[in-house]
Amino acid sequence: MLIVKTLHLWMVISWFAGLFYLPRIFVNLAMVPADSVAERDRLLLMAGKLYKFMTPLAAFAVLLGLWLWFGYGFGGGWLHAKTALVAGLIAYHWHCGRLLQAFRNGHNTRSHVWFRFYNEVPVLVLLAVLFLVVLKPF
């Protein structure tokens, strides 16, 4: 089970790298001047490749987490809270895909300031999950 736990942590860390960086690319995309097509295309290419890369990482992180859950048989309120936060991260990941599609279609309506705040969501969720997993407060 330690191998599964190690792989789970590796996938989670890798997934979070994408969750931290993709919205940062959105900040830059929201700041691109309308006449800078090459810059926009380059950022869209980067964002698209990152999203495609991080999606399987998310799937493996969740699958390995479920394996740990059922293998160890954890219980308690902390795990339910963590599961809810992970569900929120999955929704956030999906929403990033929707935002990427809006940028591709030229339909983004959000400012770079909005994306700067949006970029902080996974940071706060990670902190909450870490506290839940390490402290198991309830």
N, C-alpha and C positions, 0 to 999 in steps of 0.2 A: 504493500500500500504506500510505502514511502516513495516508490518510483512514480506512482500515480499522483501523489501529492506534489512531487517535484515538477512533473510535467504540467500539472494544473497551474502551479505558480508561474511557470515559464510562459504558458499560454496567456494567463491573465496579464502578466507584465507586458507581453508583446501586444496584446489587444489594447491595453491602456496607452501604450505609446502612440498607437493610431488614434485613439479617442482624444488624446491630448493635442495631436498635431493636425488632424483633419480640420477641426474648427479654426485653427490658426491660419490654415490655407484659405478658409472662407473669409477671415478678416482681410487678408491680402486681396482676395478676389473682389470683395466689396469696395475696395479702395482703388481698383484699376480704372484709369480714365477710359471713357467710351471709345476713344480712338486708338487705344493700345491693344489691338487684336492679338498680336504675338504674345504679349505678356499674359493676357487672359487665357489664351489657348494653352500656354505652358503650364499655368496654374491648374487649369481644368484637367490636363493630362496627369499632373502629379496627384491631384485629389482623386481622380478616378482610379489610378493604379493603387493608391494607398487604400481606398475603400475596398477594392477587390482583394487586396492582401489581408486586410484586417478582418474581413468577414469570416473566413475559415478559422482564423485565430479565435474569434468570439465563439464560434460553434464548438471548437475543441475545448475551450475553457469551460463552457457550460457542460458539455458531456463529461469531462473529467471531474468537474465539481459534483455532478449527479452521481458518478461512480463513487466518489469519496463519501457522499451523503449516505448512499445505500450500503456501501461497504462498512462504514463505521457505525451507521445507525444513529447519527447525531440527533438530538432532540432539543427542545427548548425554544423559548421565545426569540432568542438572539438569532437562531437559524432562520426562523420565519421572517424576521426583519431583514436579514441579509438577503434572503431569497427575493423579497419585495424590492430591495435596492438593485439586485441583479436584473430583475424584470424591468426596472426603470432604465438600467443601462442598455438593455436590449432595445427598448423603445427609443432611447437616445441615439443608438447606433442606426436604427432604422430611419429616424428623423434626419440624421446626417445624410443618409442616402437620398432622402426627399429634397433636402436643401441642395445637394450636389446636382440633382436633376433640374431643379429650378434655375441654378446658375447656368447649366448647359443650355437650357431653353431660353435664357435671357429674361427670366421672370422673377429674379430675386428682388424683393422689396425691402429687405432689411439693411440696416446701416452697419458699417464696420464696428461701431460702438456696441450694437446689439450682439454681434458675434464675439466681441471681447468678453462680454458677460456670459454668453452661451458657452464659451470655451472653458469657463470655470466649473461648470456642472460636474464633469467627471472627477475633477480634483476633490470636490466636496463629498461626492459619493464614495470615492476611494477611501477617504479619511474615515467616514462613517463605517464602512465595511471593515476596515482594519481594526477599529475600536471594538466592533461587535465580535470579530473572530478572536482577537487576542484576549479581551476582557470577559467575554461571554456574560454580560451584565444581567441578563434575565433568562 
